Amino acid sequence: MGQILIRQPDGTWREPDPAGYAAEAELQQILAEHPELIPGVSADAVTCREFQSAAGPADVVVVDADGQVTLVECKLASNPQIRREIVGQMFDYASRLWKMGIEDFDARWQDRTSRSPFPADEDGVRLRDAVARNLEQGRFRIVLAVEAINEPLKRMTEYLNAMSGPETSIIAIEYARLRQGSIEILMAQTYGEELADAKSASAAQNRTVWDAETYREWLEANEPASVTNFVAIVEEATALGLKFEGSSAVSPSGGLKIHDAQGRRLGTVSLFHFSGQGASVEFNLIPMTRLPDDEWPADTAIEAFLSELENTPGLVDVGRNLRSSKFTTRRPNVSLASLDEESVRRGLQVLRLLRGSGAVPPGTPPRS
């Protein structure tokens, strides 16, 4: 513990008394209520205690305003897990969140807090997309919150930062709880933050803004079978008055933001790169479900849109998934290379039906 002295009524100075914690849950609650006590986390962040994963409940999961995901595990000095099992636990939790679907993440969060971490507005859509990317890429901050940092924990923190991937940072924080009379004091000391920041800076340098040209060049070098379909996406997007917007990420990602004729956000058609599947097209129309009933596309337009997808080769399951979920929970995706060019073009053209910008243009290839 660092030196802290409090002046007494008689003019002398002395250290406050250690207060400690009766249980780890007390430290959990403090950090859940005041996430800004965690270095690098803002006061605007939202938190979930005992977030349920397949590995068990993570003490505190934090989602910041920029989509950063922080996993916090709290341990007291009296707990024999403080030096060993805490590290295994945190990496187990992180591995279970890695590639977790955003709908599953949202549902688990709501099970614990009764509210979504994502506001029902444009900012909420951007936050949701950012968290989805971080889950897919396993980009997490891991925080080991303890009442007293010891040398073995310092050494493990240093080693793990050196050996783990660039997208994962690990810090240990000592939250010493002190008492001076009836006043309690919380004093935080962090270890490993400089190492974690250096890794984050290095990872940021390795990220690419995947605009249309950069994405196409990457496909030409790594996935040539998808190039023709990608070009078709960009061409059809231009015809619809849409622009392909690339994300800043290590893996290729970008997409098209879909709005109706009045400018209301309906969703996104995104392109992500998944290990083992390659470039994939994802249809996310969840934002449309957050519109007031009187601002939804007409029922006839929705039915026509779904029917067209269900009758377009390669996109049949996409249409069926959107229909069965009523757009609320699923973001179906399909491998870009598995589609033919006609299906790609048709899949974007039918967005006109939802956007209220007219029927599918005459002269387009007939559906099968």
BELFEN-V401832 format. One record per pair of residues at least 6 apart in sequence whose ideal C-beta (glycine too) atoms are under 8 Angstrom apart, sorted by the first residue. I is the first residue (numbers start at 1). GAP is how many residues later the second one is. Records with the same first field share a line. If there is no record, write none. Layout:
I=GAP, GAP
This chain:
1=147, 173, 175, 186, 188
2=185, 187
3=12
4=11, 12, 174, 181, 183
5=8, 9, 10
6=7, 8, 9, 10, 174
7=6
8=6
16=162, 163, 164, 169
17=161, 162, 163
18=158, 159, 160, 161
19=158, 159, 160, 165
20=56, 127, 157
21=6, 55, 126, 156
23=53
24=35, 50, 51, 52, 55
27=47, 49, 118, 120, 148
28=21, 31, 32, 44, 46
29=20
30=7, 145, 156
31=6, 7, 16, 29, 41, 43, 114, 144
32=15, 16, 17, 28
33=14
35=6, 7, 8, 10, 11, 12, 25, 27, 29, 35
36=6, 7, 9
37=138, 149, 151
38=24, 32, 34, 105, 107, 135
39=132, 134, 151, 154
40=28, 30, 101, 153
41=21, 23, 27, 29
42=22, 23
44=20, 21
45=17, 18, 19, 20, 25
46=16, 17, 71
47=13, 14, 15, 16
48=12, 13, 15, 61, 64, 65, 69
49=10, 11, 63
50=7, 8, 9, 62
51=6, 7, 9, 10, 57, 58, 61
52=56, 59, 60
53=40, 43, 44, 55
54=42
55=34, 37, 38, 40, 41
56=33, 36, 37
58=13, 14, 15, 35
59=13, 14, 15, 86
60=11, 12, 14
61=8, 9, 10, 11, 48
62=6, 7, 8, 9, 10
63=6, 54, 64, 68
64=6
65=62
66=64
67=59, 60, 62, 63, 64, 66, 67
68=66, 73
69=28, 62, 65, 66, 70, 71, 72
70=70, 71, 72, 73
71=19, 22, 23, 26, 69, 70, 71, 72
72=71, 73
73=13, 16, 17, 20, 69, 70, 71, 72
74=71, 72
75=6, 7, 11, 69, 70, 71
76=6, 70, 71
77=69, 70, 71, 73
81=8
82=64, 68, 71
83=67, 69, 70, 73
86=58
87=57, 69, 73
90=52, 54, 80
91=51
94=44, 46, 48, 74
97=8, 38, 41, 43
98=37, 40
99=36, 37, 39
100=35
101=34, 230
102=26, 29, 30, 33, 229
103=226, 227, 228
105=26, 30
106=10, 11, 12, 22
107=222
109=7, 8
110=6
116=8
117=10, 14
118=6, 7, 9, 10, 13
119=8
120=170
122=143
125=140, 143, 162
128=158
129=139, 141
133=6, 114, 116, 120, 139
134=6
136=115, 136, 138
137=30, 112, 113, 114
138=27, 29, 30
139=28, 29
140=27, 28, 29
141=27, 28, 29, 30, 55
142=26, 27, 28, 29
143=27, 28, 29, 30
144=9, 13, 26, 27, 28, 29
145=28, 30
146=7, 26, 27, 28, 29
147=27, 28, 29, 30
148=26, 28
149=23, 24, 25, 40, 42
153=19, 38
154=18, 37, 38
157=13, 14, 15, 34, 35, 38
158=34, 37
160=10
161=8, 9, 31, 34, 35, 38
162=33
164=6
166=33, 36, 37, 40
167=36, 83
169=26, 27, 28, 30, 31
170=22, 26
171=19, 20, 21, 22, 25
172=18, 19, 20
173=15, 16, 17, 18
174=14, 15, 16, 17
175=11, 12, 13
176=10, 11, 12, 13
177=7, 8, 9
178=6, 7, 8, 9
179=6
203=47
206=44
207=41, 42, 43
208=6, 40, 41, 42, 44
209=37, 38, 39
210=8, 36, 37, 38, 39, 42, 43, 44
211=33, 34, 35, 43
212=22, 32, 34, 42
214=32
215=15, 29, 31, 37, 39, 56
216=11, 14, 15, 18
218=34
219=7, 8, 11, 33, 60
220=7
223=55, 56, 114
225=112
226=52, 53, 110, 111
228=113
229=107, 108, 110, 111, 112, 115
230=41, 49, 106
232=109, 112, 113
233=11, 23, 38, 48, 111, 115
234=10
235=110
236=108, 109, 112, 113
237=6, 7, 19, 111
240=108, 109, 111, 112, 115, 117
242=14, 15, 16
243=13
244=10, 11, 12
245=9, 10, 11, 12
246=7, 8
247=6, 7, 8
251=21, 22
252=19, 20, 21, 27
253=17, 18, 19, 20
254=16, 17
255=13, 14, 15, 16, 27
256=12, 13, 14, 92
257=8, 11
258=7, 8, 9, 10, 11, 27, 93, 96, 97
259=6, 7, 96
260=6, 37, 94, 95, 96
261=94, 95, 96
262=33, 94
264=27, 31
265=22, 23
266=19, 21, 22, 31, 88, 89
267=16, 17, 18, 19, 20, 21, 60
268=14, 16, 19
269=12, 13, 14, 15, 79, 82
270=11, 12, 14
271=8, 9, 10, 11, 65
272=7, 8, 10, 61
273=6, 7
274=6, 59
277=58
278=57, 58, 59
279=56, 57, 58
280=53, 54, 55, 56
281=52, 53, 55, 58, 63, 66
282=49, 50, 51
283=35, 39, 48, 49, 50
284=47
285=37, 42, 69
286=41, 42, 43, 45
288=8, 9, 39, 66
289=37, 38, 39
296=6
297=8, 56, 57, 58, 59
301=52, 53, 55
302=52
304=46, 49
305=45, 46, 48, 49
306=13, 16, 17
307=12
308=11, 38, 42, 45, 52, 59
309=6, 7, 9, 10, 13, 38, 41
310=6, 9, 10, 13
311=8, 56, 57
312=7, 31, 34, 35, 38, 55, 56
313=26, 27, 29, 30, 55
314=20, 24, 25, 26, 29
315=19, 24, 28, 31, 32
317=15, 17
318=14, 15, 16, 29
321=9, 11
322=8, 10
324=6
336=8
339=8
342=23
345=19, 20
346=14, 18, 19, 21
349=11, 12, 15
350=10
352=6, 7, 8, 9
353=6, 7
